[in-house]
Amino acid sequence: MKAASKFLSAASAVALSAALVVPGALAVQFVATSAAQAAVVSRIEVSGNQRVDADTIRNYIQIKPGKAFSSSDIDDAVKALFGTGLFSDVQINQVGSSLVVKVSEYQVVNQVLFQGNKKLKDNALAVAVQLKPRGTFSQATLDSDVEAVKAAYRRIGRDDAAVTTQIMNLGDNRVNVVFNINEGGRTQIASINFVGNSAYSSRRLSDVIATKRSSWLSFVLRDDVYDEDKLRADQELLRRFYYNHGYADFQVVSAVGELDDTTNKYTVTITVQEGDRYTFGDVSVESTIPEVDSKSLESVVQTHKGDVYNAKDVEDTIIALTEKVAGSGYAFAQVTPRGDRNFENHTISVVYTIDQGTKAYIERIEIRGNDRTRDYVIRREFDVSEGDAFNQVLIQRAKKRLEALDYFEKVEISTVPGSQPDQVVLVVDVVEKSTGEFSVGAGYSTGGETSGPSVEGSITERNFLGRGQFIKLSAGGGKNSRDYSLSFTEPYFLGRRIAAGFDIYQQTRNYDNYDSDTTGATVRFGLPITDDISTQLAYNISREKYELDDGCDTNGDGVPDGTCTVSTAILDGIQESPWIKSSVSLGLVYNTIDDMKNPHEGIYVNGVTEVAGLGGDAKWVKVTGRASVYQTLSEQLDLVGLVSGGAGYIAGYGDNGLRIFDQFQSSDRMIRGFEYGGIGPADAATGDHLGGTTYFNASAEAQFPLPVIPESFGLRGAVFADAATLYGSKIDSVAQVSTEMQLRASVGIGLMWASPFGPIRIDYAMPVKKEASDDVQEFNFGIATRF
């Protein structure tokens, strides 16, 4: 009992002790924890700062003397100070009743200097790097900038450029940053090889991509720079090319560039898998929206059974259907194409399904990267704005329009969630490119109004003051000509998609026995009707002055002195000048050409009606038209056929009638193998050609690449046959020949060069049908004008 009593007493003592000790221990722990989580200091001390004021640092940390703060408040204060980008290190500790904030400031960049750079100017490199004068310096940013400078040199074909840096301490925590650059040699592209292609030759595919093999013109064109981003873009160009020509299964298996260090040249190899060529099978439209009749939408479908499969036609149909349905009040409708391949007969049946899409609105459009181009220049390319229904088709159309402006190297459009579940934010990221050009060129032409050598200089800005306006100032001249002009175009007149502009010009021409001087101006308005059709309305006014040249009129009395022979009709026109021509013209253009620089397929039609007589001396109506059809005759041989034709008619009215200088003159665009103004009605006494009131012309041509010569040279050959007639005359003062409709014809060969200075063409044409009064010129050299 005693033992048990002692045990119970001991147990009771332990229990009592535990009852007293444990709560005390918990109380102590609670107090300690509370002290760690909430403290109060009487002052905040700042050290290590040199440029940043101590009070500014105290404001950033949000901890106040006399008020409780916790460890999370200290964490937030550290983050806030680091977030300013002003400090390389931050430490915050409590010492007694003080909170000690110790900072290490970043050094300030005084200057960013580039040494050893010749191929890239300082301003181009300054844009590439992140370090800026009066900005903060960090080693991480410097390392990133070194790579950015190397990348800039890679983009101009100098992959082995070496960059070292030097930091010059100026005191007062300021530094100069120096980039020492060894630009190295220029890398080239030795060859571009295609593997797996059979439908199209490697030469044809080389025309499609932007990367070109190095040639003697590469120092001007700069198109032989190996760039991985550019090569990825080339893959997309190849895909679109094949998809638009029926190869729906086409794939780029690989695209790689291998550098030979010994020659500093790349070998680019692009491996493709073409697949089979498809045509369209059945094409239909289905609608899940009860109020939308699918039958009524079939008229806007641009894909038809039996046609070669074309991805662009599918895209155009999606856009057309979307706009048609949206115009009926269904702004959220989505058009989804569903293709069904038939591998046996190589057809693709397409069903365009129209569904009521998810309701989403555009909260705002955010534009980034446009340091020069104004926001509104980018926004006006969108058919949607803030508050409108979100439509992916219209967004992609805007992207294409922005790319077509040629103001930007890259355009990316993405979406992020808005403030509400049914709202999105459009983010437009652009990378601007240079849009100004200064050019000086020289040329030589064997015919036309400006035959002989010539020079020209011009200043062009395609994005004037970042407003999207076009302006060009040019001056030029040659043996027989002088030209001065100023052109300006506002592409969005009064906020609408109407191009308005003006041209002011002065032209001087020296012909065999007389000279002309024309000063004029044009005010024009252009309006796109569809993607393929556009129209232009213009008002034209000019003052034309003609006079005999000094060698023909030595006395200065306006009468030939016997040293030259001039038609009486021309003399009458000279004596009647100067006169004012005031006219209005209306033009219509239909254009489906696939590539205006290197056409292979498509139609180009241009018709113009011009009426003179709104004041001035001239009173006539002139109608002209020209059409060209391109068609690839052989994909493998890259053989392209061209058939073109044109016509024109001019008729005077009123008392004045037609003047001699109003009539049409022949040129190499009408028929090759003859001199400028070398066919048509002529003075029976002097042989001078007087022009005609009516012309018709036609031409058939086959264009082909030249064997052996690399495609990067841009040379192509041609064989052609031309036919034309120029007849009719309203000049009654002299007896004339060849006034009736008489056919001329010629055949010949040509050489075309897509030179850095513009398209140049050399033709040798031999007339096979001509008249006795015609003037022949078999060889012709000059700037080529296709359209």
Order of alpha helices (4+ residues) and beta strands (2+ residues): alpha-beta-alpha-alpha-beta-beta-beta-alpha-beta-alpha-beta-beta-beta-alpha-alpha-alpha-beta-beta-beta-alpha-beta-beta-beta-alpha-alpha-beta-beta-beta-beta-beta-beta-beta-beta-beta-alpha-beta-beta-beta-beta-beta-beta-beta-beta-beta-beta-beta-beta-beta
